[in-house]
Amino acid sequence: MSIASTPPPAFRRSAPLAHARTHLRPVPDARTWGEVGPLPAVVSEALPVPTLDGTVDYANFDHAASTPALVSVKAAVDSALRTYSSVHRGNGWASRVTSSWYEQARAEVRAFVGAREGDEVVFTRNSTDSFNLLARCLPRDTHVFVFETEHHAALLPWAPKRTHRLPVPGSVGDAAVLLRTALREHPGRHKLVVLAGASNVTGEIWPIRELAAIARRGGARVVLDAAQYAPHRPVDLDDLGVDYLVLSGHKLYAPFGAGVLAGRADWLDAAAPYLAGGGATKAVTTRGVVWQDGAARHEAGSPNVIGAVALAAACHSLRSHAEAIEAHEAALGKRLLDGLAAIDGVETYSLFAADHERVAVATFTVDGVESSLVSAALSAEHGIGVRDGKFCAHLCVDALLDDPYAAASTTAVRASVGLATTAEHVDRLLAAVAELAEHGPRAEYVEGPQGWVPVNDPRALDVARPW
């Protein structure tokens, strides 16, 4: 156990891989938001949270981990619960309504991801589940190519003997060369390239179309991890040039345990069902089982119809407000990145060029203050929620923080903007980080099994259960 209140002498850190002073592309001023329509509301608006000095409006900078529910999502779920019943299993009126809504939800998601004729849209639990489903469906001799920058959900499901990890690239051109070389050095009948839409760590948007074209020329299919991309940019399988797409509802303002694998049907129909059970079968006899084709083949058991409805409602709302959402996030993201860049003792991190396009995510460190202590102090003293650690992307974070000329940092802080974030929240975060960088935490903290916590913390954490 250790005690911290004032950080040790700070060290200046130069940026590995790219210049630290990162910027977003030029965006409309915040005053123009109304010209592109209103933003969809979230249920956590004006959420009061306790601090060491009282109660404040919660500043949510953890959207990249999980998003709050949209008001429209809650309304859709409340409506669906009224008639909730079995899906594809009964002929009662409630069952028929529920079954109809489940398939209408699939159609809504099809439109959201730009699924092509013949593509399947399979409901899963989340992106991790979707990647594991696809891994189970690959032909046995498939070679998989994945950058070490990927989230563990996209990095780990593949057969180790036929998985080729590409090192963290230092530029867009470097990524293209690495992929082209790897495909040429590993010929084979079946190949799959795993690409991120937006970095889970830095928010930078990957050159999807360019890398997908390289994959196609190399005889490979492409699966896109759109978990961090779809909440912020339009997704379209054909336009992006990818074969499969994976996303999670809990990052799309639909936190009800639903995800999607969308894409080409042939490998999915040729593989054994992801789960064996009811709903995936056409017939079961003493001689064996005849399995379904299509999405039902991999959706055995009673499906998460409420999650599907929530996801569909979120997709509909995000499509309807796409321009306003992008303007809101871009303006606040620029405010955040520029503000952090102006604070002495704070370093931000990038994979590609400093001005590379990104969604509104900033990953940073504060010289002399552990990242876990930064996040604890932001919460306890300022009512700000961020994420610290390696963000389920250990290889990427290790590469970004590998600087032999600076004080060792093994983890970082991630601030991610979304619909629950306001301009006041950004300004509060910047002021709090500047204070931490100059003076350290206000309070005294003790490091225990759950990380750093204030000594004599007056905040009540034994909140009554919601049931």
Salt bridges, closest charged atoms under 4 A:
ASP29 OD2 - ARG31 NH1 3.30
ASP53 OD2 - ARG442 NH1 3.79
ASP57 OD2 - HIS425 NE2 2.89
ASP62 OD2 - ARG387 NH2 3.06
ASP78 OD2 - LYS74 NZ 2.90
GLU103 OE2 - HIS88 NE2 2.79
GLU103 OE1 - ARG106 NE 2.85
GLU108 OE2 - HIS316 ND1 3.61
GLU108 OE2 - ARG319 NH2 3.45
ASP119 OD2 - ARG116 NE 2.73
ASP129 OD1 - ARG125 NH2 3.39
ASP141 OD1 - HIS190 ND1 2.72
GLU204 OE2 - ARG358 NH2 3.76
ASP239 OD2 - ARG209 NH2 2.52
ASP243 OD1 - ARG264 NH1 2.99
ASP266 OD2 - ARG221 NH2 2.56
ASP266 OD2 - ARG264 NH2 3.90
ASP293 OD1 - ARG297 NH1 3.51
GLU299 OE2 - ARG106 NH1 2.89
GLU326 OE2 - ARG25 NH2 2.11
GLU326 OE2 - ARG233 NE 3.68
GLU329 OE1 - HIS232 ND1 2.62
ASP338 OD1 - HIS23 ND1 2.55
ASP338 OD2 - LYS334 NZ 2.66
GLU347 OE2 - ARG21 NH1 3.86
GLU357 OE2 - ARG25 NH1 3.55
GLU357 OE2 - ARG233 NH2 3.23
ASP367 OD2 - ARG12 NH1 3.41
ASP367 OD1 - ARG13 NH1 3.64
GLU381 OE1 - HIS382 NE2 3.92
ASP398 OD1 - LYS390 NZ 2.81
GLU424 OE1 - HIS425 NE2 3.94
GLU424 OE1 - ARG428 NH2 2.96
ASP427 OD2 - ARG335 NH2 3.01
GLU435 OE2 - ARG442 NE 2.62
GLU438 OE2 - HIS439 NE2 3.67
ASP457 OD2 - ARG459 NH2 2.84
